[in-house]
Amino acid sequence: MSVAMSDQQNEPGIVLTAEQKRRRRARSIAIAVSLGVLVLLVYFVTIVKLGPGVLNRPL
Amino acid sequence: MSFTTDSAGLASSLRSEAAHAEPSMAGVGDYLALLKPRVMSLVVFTALVGMVVAPVHAHPVLGFFALLCIAIGAGASGALNMWYEAEIDAKMKRTAGRPIPSGRVQPGEALAFGLTLAVGSVAFLGLMVNWLAAGFLAFTIFFYAVVYTMWLKPSTPQNIVIGGAAGAFPPMIGWAAMTGGFGLESFLLFLVIFVWTPPHFWALSLYSVEEYRRAGIPMMPVVAGAAETRRQILLYSVLLAPVGALPWLFGYAGLIYGLTAIAGGVLMIAFAVKLYQAPAEQTAKQLFAFSILYLFVLFSVLLIEQSIGAAGWGLPFGRVFA
């Protein structure tokens, strides 16, 4: 078992090419931007739905 | 001992899977392509018209959000369609370059992408706008991805006649998002797209018949032949001309729309007659291109009439039906 473990540690695993890294980065940025836009949209839609009542609440 | 053997076996299995799993080469553009942007643009446009002609209007931010949800729901349908039809797409020249058959996106990735967007778009439309519109959007996604793609398309030449309903629902969803209900006017817009779909798609399938045959899809020209398809195109075009004018006849649209619908309907019939009498690939392509222009112009006129306040110039007796 220890031999198997050391074999596993020595394996390089999946090594991404420069192009694969570039595409992964582009996908990550797209997901981040989409999530950011979603948060902003939900915020503004919530404000619009609440209307003036957003400031009118008992403290 | 058995634990050691099992874990070694599992590790070996995982290593083997890792060796076979290719790192994704999908770019952002591939995921956008999964959304079928051209179909999506038509959905956005027709849903927008449904929202604009509705008698009540929501705040522009809410309207934009509703339209975005409808667009993403349509994109989800496209992704689920591409996931299910990847093998068929690979056999057809027109679709072989799509993200899944070309190997850039794995089928499982497309399925997860489509399901996530479908659930997300329906949930947000329901939470932020209203649940009737959300339920209708969910039904439309189901209708396109399951009823049309999985059931009708591979089993009957009437696939696009019935399945065309999925493409015709967006104005009704837009209307429901604004009003919280259904109306005869939005149903008439549905009817225009529903009757427009068969001649539009059959014109395309006439010059892609060999590809559909190779892929084993029973499109009308494959099953009934080109002559029968041309006859059906003519019949549906003759039906489309009066249906296109219905919003005006019912008093929901103005005179500009009425005249445009009549002129467009006559031209549509003229192209269909030409195709019926002198079958040629070029004529089928002309009819296909004109059908897109016809729908775009009709819905644009509805938008313009609403903007300039000319929608009230409809036939005076029309509103008695409302």
Interface residues (C-beta under 8 A of the other chain):
Chain A: M1 A4 Q8 E11 G13 I14 L16 E19 Q20 R23 R24 A26 R27 A30 L41 V42 F44 V45 V48 K49
Chain B: T4 S7 A8 A11 R15 A18 A21 P23 S24 M25 A26 G27 V28 Y31 H59 V61 L62 F65 L68 F124 M128
